[in-house]
Amino acid sequence: MIATELGRPVPYLPHAISVSMPTWEDNRGFAEGEARVVNALTTGYPRFMLHESVKLLARICEEKFGKPGERCMLLSTAKLANAMRSFILAHSPSPVEVRIILHVLPLLTPDLHNIEEKSQYRQVSAVQEPCRDQSSELHIVFFPEESFMLAKMCWDFSGHGITSRRADQSLELLGVPSRDPVAGLPPQATSSTPENASNDSPGGSVESLPDGLWQNQTKRLVQCNEQPLPYAESKSVLRRRIARALEGDFPAPPTTPPSIPSGLGLNTLSDDDVFLYLNGMNAIWHAHQLILQTTEKLGKVAGKSICFGFPFICTLKLLQKWGPGCHFFGFGANDDLSEVRRVAQEAADSGSPILALFCEVSTNPLLRTPNMVELRKIADEFDFLIVTDDTIGNFVNVDIMAYSDIIVTSLTKVFSGSLVLNPQRRHYTLLREHLKSTYEEVCWHEDVVCLELNSRHFAHRIDVINRNAEAVADWLWHRSEACDTAHGDTQTRTGKKVVKKIFFPKWETGANYDACRRRPASSEVAPLYPSGFGGLFTILFTDEPAARAFFDNLGCEKGPTWGTNFTIACPYTLLTHYTELDWATGWDVPINIVRLSIGMEDEDTILGWVKDGLKAAEKASGLES
């Protein structure tokens, strides 16, 4: 077993973006707020659980500048702080005072008891440029303690909050030690690296620790020995890399030095069409705001958006809580297209036309792909935009430029957090002019440097993950009820199965996915990194006991994230929709599913973990041979 014990960072690093919750009951306990689980957590997914350094910095700000009964959230710019203030005021059940303070941290280590408050902070509304020469500004939103959950909701759904690296830098300027979730913990007692695992570092996270701490496969898979670039160069290289990747021009294999891509693509995308944001949800929030603002600029009425397909929950919540709201088509099926057209027609007739359609290629967690060809036709007919989140599909596997006005990608997965404008679409000029005039450099410079280093060999990593995931998904598929049905077999002939179905783009809405798959630039030359089906799939079990037994006996890491270099699993519905299980089940997302994100470990190692989990599931269901 390689799984990390409850509460430890995954991977075992200061800025890890996940936390180990290795059993089904650990995840249930987290959803219910059980002290046994919550008190054991040393970190968590950044938007859902504040990093210890962020919490410590917030407490210092509350003690120094807060009024009795106030809490605070920390933002990087005045614009984002004002957005949080507006959200709290708009959704508070009663009038509340929400105030914003700009705190300029001193360049030298201060005596916290002798700071001249008037010279160190002031209430302002002007936007200051962040990430410039290690900017020491903090925009602090203060609110009554009873409004904390509203503020946290804004933090979760918009991705506005400062990062742990920025918090560490701020604490350093204050002369306060940062809160490293790894520091002070004894070495974890998990198994060592499997003997048959590859020794090649795939180039994952930039953090490095003493060799003695790299005790298992997970940590080794995110170790990187390459040298980072300066911030300005990192930003330029990263934007160029994203632009070229969207056109099928990928970085060289890991054996060659890092460089800007060769430019072999079509080059219709400019680096200036790529905008970096704090994380994927922050990119989606800014895309939504961009469309709202340009619609208003044209003197038009902004109608509701459309959310097509069952998305990661924060996307749906964002569309529901900001702006006019949205129409939700949770199945995202071809049968829904006529209803989309009807809704668009009614909206146009009412004078409040559809604002935009938001979708994922493919969806999380059901791995379904919308019919992008038909959606593009409807969008053009009724003149609304399509915003596509291609994080699960990723640049190597899918090419959705022809169907999308704006493409957004998540920060914490195999590549980066970005918003890209499509220069081939009719509203491009208006969108680009407005975004260029309003865009803020919200990313902390250390995070940008990390992103550049992490993404140097992303195509190679995706290629390995593609092959591993398809092999494991195939193995499970052939042991599922869905496979028997597809081959006309009956349970009386093949025996009862504990796995009902595997949600994977290879089988889910396959024709729609094929329409989005990246095609080789030349039919005469095989691509270096052929398109695949991605590294994510979801297993539907016959019942919850089977799902629980599989998850508890799965040997990989287990926590709330995906898209990592290492394999990690999550009881998706239990963790994400625990307070709305009936609602989620109604959209084909029941509690008895396990989402598996495949990594770069040796294929036999991953299969071994899955086989152990499946054997336990069969035993729990009385099917063990």
SESE-995556 format. One line per field, with one value per residue (C-alpha): x, y, z; residue in three letters. Coordinates in steps of 0.2 Angstrom, whole numbers, plus 5000, padded with zeros to 4 digits. Example, Ala and Ser with C-alpha at 12.3 -4.5 7.8 and 13.67 -1.06 7.14 Angstrom:
c1 <- 5062, 5068;
c2 <- 4978, 4995;
c3 <- 5039, 5036;
res <- ALA, SER;
***
This chain:
c1 <- 5000, 5007, 4992, 4997, 4989, 4974, 4978, 4995, 4998, 4998, 5011, 5021, 5027, 5024, 5012, 5003, 4986, 4978, 4976, 4975, 4958, 4962, 4945, 4927, 4923, 4936, 4928, 4911, 4918, 4925, 4908, 4900, 4913, 4918, 4932, 4942, 4944, 4944, 4957, 4969, 4970, 4986, 4981, 4969, 4963, 4967, 4950, 4941, 4952, 4963, 4982, 4989, 5000, 4985, 4975, 4990, 4992, 4973, 4973, 4988, 4978, 4962, 4972, 4980, 4966, 4950, 4936, 4929, 4918, 4926, 4934, 4944, 4949, 4965, 4965, 4979, 4970, 4957, 4946, 4945, 4943, 4928, 4921, 4921, 4913, 4899, 4896, 4894, 4883, 4872, 4869, 4869, 4851, 4853, 4863, 4881, 4896, 4910, 4926, 4942, 4959, 4975, 4990, 5007, 5019, 5036, 5051, 5061, 5056, 5045, 5041, 5023, 5019, 5027, 5019, 5013, 4996, 4993, 5009, 5006, 4988, 4974, 4956, 4957, 4948, 4962, 4969, 4988, 4998, 5003, 5017, 5029, 5046, 5038, 5023, 5020, 5002, 4987, 4969, 4960, 4941, 4934, 4916, 4906, 4910, 4893, 4896, 4912, 4903, 4897, 4915, 4921, 4908, 4915, 4933, 4928, 4918, 4928, 4946, 4950, 4960, 4979, 4990, 5001, 5017, 5011, 5006, 5023, 5031, 5020, 5024, 5042, 5041, 5032, 5046, 5034, 5038, 5026, 5015, 5023, 5011, 5025, 5036, 5037, 5028, 5037, 5042, 5026, 5026, 5020, 5028, 5043, 5044, 5038, 5053, 5047, 5043, 5053, 5067, 5065, 5058, 5044, 5046, 5032, 5032, 5046, 5048, 5063, 5066, 5081, 5084, 5079, 5061, 5058, 5051, 5038, 5032, 5021, 5034, 5047, 5034, 5033, 5052, 5061, 5079, 5078, 5082, 5068, 5068, 5066, 5048, 5047, 5054, 5043, 5027, 5032, 5037, 5021, 5010, 5019, 5018, 4999, 4996, 5007, 4999, 4982, 4988, 4996, 5014, 5021, 5037, 5051, 5053, 5062, 5079, 5080, 5083, 5068, 5063, 5049, 5040, 5046, 5031, 5026, 5008, 4996, 5001, 4984, 4985, 4995, 5004, 4993, 4977, 4983, 4979, 4985, 4974, 4976, 4967, 4954, 4939, 4947, 4948, 4930, 4925, 4934, 4927, 4910, 4913, 4921, 4905, 4894, 4904, 4905, 4887, 4883, 4896, 4886, 4870, 4862, 4853, 4862, 4852, 4855, 4869, 4868, 4877, 4878, 4882, 4885, 4901, 4912, 4900, 4909, 4906, 4887, 4887, 4897, 4884, 4870, 4876, 4884, 4874, 4857, 4858, 4859, 4849, 4856, 4856, 4864, 4864, 4872, 4865, 4861, 4843, 4845, 4850, 4832, 4828, 4843, 4837, 4820, 4827, 4838, 4823, 4812, 4826, 4829, 4810, 4810, 4823, 4835, 4845, 4857, 4873, 4885, 4885, 4898, 4903, 4917, 4926, 4925, 4914, 4918, 4915, 4905, 4918, 4904, 4908, 4895, 4890, 4901, 4897, 4878, 4881, 4892, 4878, 4865, 4877, 4880, 4861, 4857, 4873, 4879, 4897, 4904, 4916, 4924, 4934, 4946, 4955, 4950, 4952, 4968, 4978, 4986, 4970, 4957, 4956, 4941, 4946, 4934, 4919, 4924, 4925, 4935, 4945, 4948, 4960, 4963, 4979, 4982, 4981, 4994, 4996, 4991, 4977, 4973, 4960, 4962, 4952, 4949, 4954, 4943, 4927, 4916, 4917, 4936, 4940, 4928, 4933, 4951, 4950, 4940, 4951, 4967, 4961, 4955, 4967, 4977, 4992, 4984, 4996, 5010, 5027, 5033, 5017, 5021, 5039, 5032, 5019, 5032, 5044, 5029, 5023, 5039, 5036, 5017, 5014, 5026, 5017, 5000, 5006, 5012, 4996, 4985, 4992, 4991, 4973, 4967, 4975, 4968, 4950, 4950, 4954, 4940, 4928, 4930, 4924, 4909, 4890, 4891, 4904, 4893, 4878, 4888, 4893, 4875, 4881, 4869, 4873, 4868, 4882, 4895, 4891, 4886, 4898, 4902, 4906, 4891, 4900, 4916, 4913, 4928, 4928, 4932, 4914, 4904, 4897, 4911, 4906, 4906, 4923, 4930, 4924, 4935, 4950, 4966, 4971, 4989, 4996, 5001, 4994, 5011, 5020, 5015, 5013, 5025, 5011, 4996, 4979, 4971, 4957, 4965, 4969, 4952, 4938, 4924, 4919, 4900, 4898, 4882, 4880, 4889, 4897, 4906, 4912, 4918, 4927, 4935, 4941, 4947, 4958, 4965, 4983, 4986, 4985, 4967, 4962, 4952, 4961, 4965, 4977, 4993, 5008, 5003, 4988, 4974, 4957, 4941, 4924, 4917, 4899, 4902, 4915, 4907, 4888, 4885, 4872, 4863, 4864, 4847, 4849, 4866, 4859, 4845, 4859, 4867, 4880, 4876, 4885, 4892, 4905, 4924, 4934, 4951, 4965, 4979, 4997, 5014, 5018, 5022, 5006, 5008, 5009, 4992, 4984, 4989, 4981, 4965, 4965, 4966, 4952, 4941, 4944, 4938, 4923, 4918, 4921, 4910, 4896, 4898, 4905, 4922, 4927;
c2 <- 5000, 5017, 5028, 5041, 5041, 5053, 5071, 5071, 5082, 5074, 5075, 5076, 5094, 5112, 5118, 5102, 5104, 5089, 5080, 5061, 5054, 5036, 5028, 5030, 5034, 5047, 5056, 5054, 5061, 5076, 5080, 5079, 5090, 5075, 5081, 5065, 5069, 5088, 5090, 5078, 5088, 5098, 5105, 5103, 5108, 5126, 5133, 5122, 5122, 5137, 5133, 5135, 5150, 5159, 5156, 5162, 5178, 5181, 5179, 5192, 5204, 5202, 5205, 5220, 5229, 5220, 5226, 5214, 5201, 5203, 5190, 5193, 5186, 5190, 5195, 5201, 5216, 5229, 5223, 5205, 5212, 5223, 5208, 5198, 5213, 5215, 5196, 5196, 5212, 5204, 5187, 5192, 5189, 5206, 5222, 5220, 5231, 5225, 5235, 5234, 5238, 5239, 5234, 5237, 5225, 5233, 5228, 5225, 5213, 5224, 5225, 5220, 5230, 5247, 5248, 5265, 5260, 5276, 5274, 5255, 5254, 5264, 5261, 5263, 5258, 5261, 5245, 5242, 5232, 5215, 5203, 5218, 5216, 5204, 5216, 5217, 5223, 5214, 5218, 5213, 5211, 5212, 5206, 5200, 5183, 5177, 5181, 5170, 5156, 5168, 5175, 5157, 5153, 5167, 5161, 5143, 5148, 5162, 5157, 5174, 5170, 5173, 5157, 5149, 5155, 5173, 5170, 5163, 5178, 5190, 5181, 5182, 5201, 5201, 5191, 5177, 5158, 5151, 5136, 5122, 5107, 5095, 5103, 5094, 5079, 5062, 5053, 5044, 5026, 5021, 5008, 5012, 5014, 4999, 4989, 4989, 5008, 5019, 5029, 5043, 5060, 5066, 5084, 5088, 5100, 5112, 5110, 5100, 5092, 5082, 5066, 5057, 5063, 5056, 5040, 5034, 5034, 5049, 5061, 5055, 5057, 5076, 5079, 5090, 5094, 5107, 5125, 5138, 5154, 5172, 5178, 5189, 5175, 5162, 5172, 5174, 5156, 5150, 5160, 5156, 5137, 5138, 5147, 5134, 5119, 5124, 5123, 5106, 5112, 5104, 5106, 5094, 5077, 5078, 5074, 5091, 5108, 5118, 5130, 5140, 5128, 5128, 5137, 5123, 5126, 5137, 5152, 5160, 5162, 5176, 5176, 5191, 5180, 5170, 5177, 5169, 5168, 5161, 5145, 5137, 5143, 5161, 5160, 5154, 5169, 5181, 5174, 5176, 5194, 5198, 5193, 5202, 5218, 5218, 5214, 5229, 5239, 5236, 5242, 5225, 5216, 5201, 5186, 5169, 5158, 5139, 5126, 5111, 5094, 5090, 5100, 5102, 5109, 5126, 5131, 5128, 5138, 5152, 5154, 5153, 5166, 5179, 5188, 5184, 5165, 5150, 5136, 5119, 5104, 5092, 5077, 5086, 5074, 5075, 5074, 5090, 5100, 5104, 5110, 5121, 5129, 5131, 5140, 5151, 5156, 5160, 5171, 5180, 5183, 5190, 5203, 5195, 5183, 5169, 5177, 5162, 5143, 5135, 5117, 5104, 5093, 5081, 5083, 5079, 5066, 5057, 5060, 5065, 5076, 5088, 5088, 5103, 5104, 5106, 5118, 5129, 5130, 5135, 5148, 5156, 5156, 5165, 5175, 5169, 5164, 5146, 5145, 5128, 5121, 5108, 5103, 5085, 5083, 5094, 5101, 5085, 5075, 5088, 5103, 5113, 5129, 5128, 5127, 5139, 5158, 5156, 5142, 5140, 5128, 5123, 5129, 5114, 5099, 5093, 5111, 5128, 5141, 5151, 5160, 5160, 5170, 5163, 5175, 5166, 5170, 5185, 5194, 5192, 5210, 5217, 5204, 5206, 5225, 5225, 5212, 5220, 5236, 5228, 5213, 5213, 5202, 5193, 5178, 5178, 5178, 5162, 5153, 5158, 5152, 5135, 5134, 5136, 5123, 5111, 5112, 5110, 5092, 5091, 5083, 5069, 5066, 5066, 5053, 5042, 5045, 5042, 5025, 5020, 5026, 5017, 5001, 5001, 5007, 4993, 4980, 4986, 4988, 4970, 4966, 4977, 4974, 4987, 4976, 4961, 4971, 4978, 4960, 4953, 4943, 4939, 4938, 4919, 4916, 4927, 4929, 4944, 4959, 4971, 4985, 4992, 5004, 5013, 5032, 5035, 5046, 5030, 5024, 5039, 5049, 5042, 5051, 5068, 5065, 5059, 5076, 5085, 5074, 5082, 5076, 5074, 5089, 5077, 5060, 5055, 5058, 5050, 5063, 5063, 5063, 5055, 5060, 5048, 5048, 5057, 5051, 5052, 5039, 5035, 5018, 5015, 5000, 4990, 4998, 5008, 4994, 4988, 5006, 5008, 4991, 4995, 5012, 5007, 4993, 5003, 5006, 5022, 5040, 5045, 5064, 5078, 5082, 5074, 5077, 5074, 5064, 5051, 5040, 5047, 5042, 5050, 5045, 5059, 5061, 5057, 5071, 5084, 5082, 5075, 5088, 5085, 5066, 5064, 5079, 5072, 5055, 5062, 5068, 5050, 5055, 5042, 5039, 5022, 5029, 5031, 5043, 5037, 5049, 5038, 5044, 5040, 5024, 5008, 5001, 4984, 4994, 5003, 4987, 4979, 4992, 4991, 4972, 4972, 4985, 4975, 4959, 4967, 4974, 4957, 4950, 4964, 4959, 4940, 4937, 4932, 4916;
c3 <- 5000, 4995, 5002, 5014, 5032, 5036, 5036, 5028, 5012, 4996, 4989, 5005, 5002, 5009, 4995, 4991, 4984, 4991, 5008, 5011, 5016, 5013, 5018, 5014, 5031, 5032, 5017, 5025, 5041, 5032, 5023, 5040, 5049, 5061, 5073, 5071, 5052, 5052, 5066, 5058, 5041, 5039, 5022, 5009, 4991, 4991, 4987, 4999, 5014, 5018, 5019, 5036, 5031, 5024, 5040, 5050, 5040, 5041, 5060, 5061, 5050, 5061, 5077, 5070, 5060, 5064, 5075, 5088, 5080, 5063, 5052, 5036, 5019, 5009, 4991, 4979, 4971, 4975, 4960, 4968, 4985, 4979, 4970, 4987, 4996, 4983, 4984, 5003, 5003, 4989, 4997, 5015, 5023, 5032, 5031, 5036, 5036, 5024, 5023, 5013, 5020, 5009, 5020, 5013, 5021, 5026, 5017, 5033, 5047, 5058, 5076, 5076, 5091, 5085, 5067, 5064, 5057, 5048, 5038, 5035, 5028, 5022, 5015, 4996, 4980, 4967, 4959, 4963, 4951, 4960, 4957, 4953, 4962, 4975, 4978, 4997, 4996, 5004, 5001, 5016, 5016, 5034, 5038, 5053, 5059, 5055, 5036, 5036, 5026, 5013, 5011, 5010, 4997, 4986, 4989, 4984, 4968, 4962, 4966, 4971, 4987, 4989, 4987, 5000, 4992, 4993, 5011, 5015, 5007, 5017, 5033, 5030, 5028, 5045, 5052, 5056, 5052, 5039, 5043, 5033, 5034, 5033, 5046, 5062, 5056, 5058, 5042, 5035, 5037, 5020, 5008, 4998, 4980, 4970, 4963, 4946, 4945, 4933, 4940, 4928, 4935, 4924, 4929, 4940, 4955, 4957, 4976, 4982, 4999, 5006, 4998, 5014, 5013, 4996, 5003, 4991, 4973, 4975, 4981, 4968, 4954, 4958, 4961, 4948, 4946, 4932, 4935, 4935, 4924, 4931, 4933, 4917, 4906, 4914, 4911, 4892, 4890, 4898, 4888, 4872, 4877, 4880, 4863, 4853, 4863, 4858, 4840, 4842, 4844, 4860, 4871, 4867, 4876, 4893, 4886, 4878, 4886, 4890, 4876, 4869, 4856, 4839, 4831, 4819, 4823, 4813, 4823, 4822, 4841, 4848, 4865, 4868, 4867, 4883, 4900, 4916, 4932, 4949, 4945, 4934, 4943, 4943, 4924, 4923, 4934, 4924, 4908, 4914, 4920, 4903, 4894, 4906, 4905, 4886, 4884, 4895, 4885, 4869, 4878, 4878, 4891, 4899, 4899, 4908, 4903, 4899, 4909, 4897, 4905, 4923, 4928, 4942, 4955, 4957, 4939, 4941, 4957, 4950, 4936, 4948, 4960, 4949, 4935, 4929, 4933, 4921, 4913, 4918, 4906, 4918, 4906, 4892, 4880, 4861, 4866, 4875, 4860, 4854, 4872, 4871, 4855, 4862, 4877, 4866, 4855, 4870, 4878, 4862, 4860, 4878, 4875, 4887, 4875, 4881, 4887, 4885, 4886, 4898, 4896, 4899, 4887, 4895, 4910, 4928, 4934, 4920, 4906, 4894, 4879, 4873, 4854, 4851, 4832, 4835, 4850, 4839, 4826, 4839, 4847, 4830, 4826, 4842, 4844, 4861, 4866, 4870, 4885, 4885, 4900, 4892, 4908, 4907, 4888, 4889, 4875, 4869, 4867, 4861, 4849, 4853, 4845, 4831, 4843, 4857, 4859, 4875, 4882, 4901, 4909, 4927, 4936, 4948, 4935, 4922, 4915, 4920, 4924, 4909, 4898, 4880, 4867, 4850, 4836, 4823, 4832, 4828, 4845, 4847, 4844, 4857, 4870, 4868, 4868, 4884, 4893, 4888, 4896, 4912, 4915, 4931, 4934, 4948, 4948, 4962, 4953, 4962, 4956, 4938, 4940, 4946, 4932, 4919, 4926, 4929, 4911, 4902, 4898, 4900, 4883, 4888, 4905, 4897, 4884, 4898, 4908, 4892, 4889, 4908, 4910, 4894, 4899, 4917, 4910, 4897, 4911, 4922, 4907, 4902, 4920, 4920, 4917, 4903, 4893, 4895, 4888, 4874, 4869, 4871, 4886, 4901, 4919, 4918, 4906, 4913, 4932, 4941, 4941, 4955, 4942, 4932, 4921, 4918, 4913, 4901, 4885, 4875, 4878, 4884, 4870, 4859, 4843, 4851, 4859, 4842, 4834, 4847, 4846, 4840, 4823, 4817, 4808, 4794, 4788, 4783, 4799, 4816, 4830, 4844, 4856, 4849, 4856, 4869, 4881, 4896, 4913, 4922, 4923, 4935, 4941, 4945, 4957, 4960, 4977, 4991, 5001, 4985, 4981, 4999, 4999, 4983, 4988, 5006, 4998, 4984, 4986, 4978, 4985, 4990, 4991, 4983, 4967, 4950, 4935, 4946, 4940, 4953, 4954, 4966, 4969, 4976, 4981, 4971, 4976, 4994, 4995, 4983, 4984, 5002, 5006, 4990, 4986, 4979, 4967, 4961, 4959, 4948, 4936, 4936, 4949, 4963, 4979, 4973, 4961, 4963, 4952, 4948, 4941, 4933, 4935, 4928, 4939, 4931, 4923, 4932, 4949, 4945, 4939, 4955, 4966, 4956, 4956, 4975, 4976, 4965, 4974, 4990, 4982, 4975, 4993, 5000, 4988, 4991, 4973, 4978, 4969;
res <- MET, ILE, ALA, THR, GLU, LEU, GLY, ARG, PRO, VAL, PRO, TYR, LEU, PRO, HIS, ALA, ILE, SER, VAL, SER, MET, PRO, THR, TRP, GLU, ASP, ASN, ARG, GLY, PHE, ALA, GLU, GLY, GLU, ALA, ARG, VAL, VAL, ASN, ALA, LEU, THR, THR, GLY, TYR, PRO, ARG, PHE, MET, LEU, HIS, GLU, SER, VAL, LYS, LEU, LEU, ALA, ARG, ILE, CYS, GLU, GLU, LYS, PHE, GLY, LYS, PRO, GLY, GLU, ARG, CYS, MET, LEU, LEU, SER, THR, ALA, LYS, LEU, ALA, ASN, ALA, MET, ARG, SER, PHE, ILE, LEU, ALA, HIS, SER, PRO, SER, PRO, VAL, GLU, VAL, ARG, ILE, ILE, LEU, HIS, VAL, LEU, PRO, LEU, LEU, THR, PRO, ASP, LEU, HIS, ASN, ILE, GLU, GLU, LYS, SER, GLN, TYR, ARG, GLN, VAL, SER, ALA, VAL, GLN, GLU, PRO, CYS, ARG, ASP, GLN, SER, SER, GLU, LEU, HIS, ILE, VAL, PHE, PHE, PRO, GLU, GLU, SER, PHE, MET, LEU, ALA, LYS, MET, CYS, TRP, ASP, PHE, SER, GLY, HIS, GLY, ILE, THR, SER, ARG, ARG, ALA, ASP, GLN, SER, LEU, GLU, LEU, LEU, GLY, VAL, PRO, SER, ARG, ASP, PRO, VAL, ALA, GLY, LEU, PRO, PRO, GLN, ALA, THR, SER, SER, THR, PRO, GLU, ASN, ALA, SER, ASN, ASP, SER, PRO, GLY, GLY, SER, VAL, GLU, SER, LEU, PRO, ASP, GLY, LEU, TRP, GLN, ASN, GLN, THR, LYS, ARG, LEU, VAL, GLN, CYS, ASN, GLU, GLN, PRO, LEU, PRO, TYR, ALA, GLU, SER, LYS, SER, VAL, LEU, ARG, ARG, ARG, ILE, ALA, ARG, ALA, LEU, GLU, GLY, ASP, PHE, PRO, ALA, PRO, PRO, THR, THR, PRO, PRO, SER, ILE, PRO, SER, GLY, LEU, GLY, LEU, ASN, THR, LEU, SER, ASP, ASP, ASP, VAL, PHE, LEU, TYR, LEU, ASN, GLY, MET, ASN, ALA, ILE, TRP, HIS, ALA, HIS, GLN, LEU, ILE, LEU, GLN, THR, THR, GLU, LYS, LEU, GLY, LYS, VAL, ALA, GLY, LYS, SER, ILE, CYS, PHE, GLY, PHE, PRO, PHE, ILE, CYS, THR, LEU, LYS, LEU, LEU, GLN, LYS, TRP, GLY, PRO, GLY, CYS, HIS, PHE, PHE, GLY, PHE, GLY, ALA, ASN, ASP, ASP, LEU, SER, GLU, VAL, ARG, ARG, VAL, ALA, GLN, GLU, ALA, ALA, ASP, SER, GLY, SER, PRO, ILE, LEU, ALA, LEU, PHE, CYS, GLU, VAL, SER, THR, ASN, PRO, LEU, LEU, ARG, THR, PRO, ASN, MET, VAL, GLU, LEU, ARG, LYS, ILE, ALA, ASP, GLU, PHE, ASP, PHE, LEU, ILE, VAL, THR, ASP, ASP, THR, ILE, GLY, ASN, PHE, VAL, ASN, VAL, ASP, ILE, MET, ALA, TYR, SER, ASP, ILE, ILE, VAL, THR, SER, LEU, THR, LYS, VAL, PHE, SER, GLY, SER, LEU, VAL, LEU, ASN, PRO, GLN, ARG, ARG, HIS, TYR, THR, LEU, LEU, ARG, GLU, HIS, LEU, LYS, SER, THR, TYR, GLU, GLU, VAL, CYS, TRP, HIS, GLU, ASP, VAL, VAL, CYS, LEU, GLU, LEU, ASN, SER, ARG, HIS, PHE, ALA, HIS, ARG, ILE, ASP, VAL, ILE, ASN, ARG, ASN, ALA, GLU, ALA, VAL, ALA, ASP, TRP, LEU, TRP, HIS, ARG, SER, GLU, ALA, CYS, ASP, THR, ALA, HIS, GLY, ASP, THR, GLN, THR, ARG, THR, GLY, LYS, LYS, VAL, VAL, LYS, LYS, ILE, PHE, PHE, PRO, LYS, TRP, GLU, THR, GLY, ALA, ASN, TYR, ASP, ALA, CYS, ARG, ARG, ARG, PRO, ALA, SER, SER, GLU, VAL, ALA, PRO, LEU, TYR, PRO, SER, GLY, PHE, GLY, GLY, LEU, PHE, THR, ILE, LEU, PHE, THR, ASP, GLU, PRO, ALA, ALA, ARG, ALA, PHE, PHE, ASP, ASN, LEU, GLY, CYS, GLU, LYS, GLY, PRO, THR, TRP, GLY, THR, ASN, PHE, THR, ILE, ALA, CYS, PRO, TYR, THR, LEU, LEU, THR, HIS, TYR, THR, GLU, LEU, ASP, TRP, ALA, THR, GLY, TRP, ASP, VAL, PRO, ILE, ASN, ILE, VAL, ARG, LEU, SER, ILE, GLY, MET, GLU, ASP, GLU, ASP, THR, ILE, LEU, GLY, TRP, VAL, LYS, ASP, GLY, LEU, LYS, ALA, ALA, GLU, LYS, ALA, SER, GLY, LEU, GLU, SER;
***
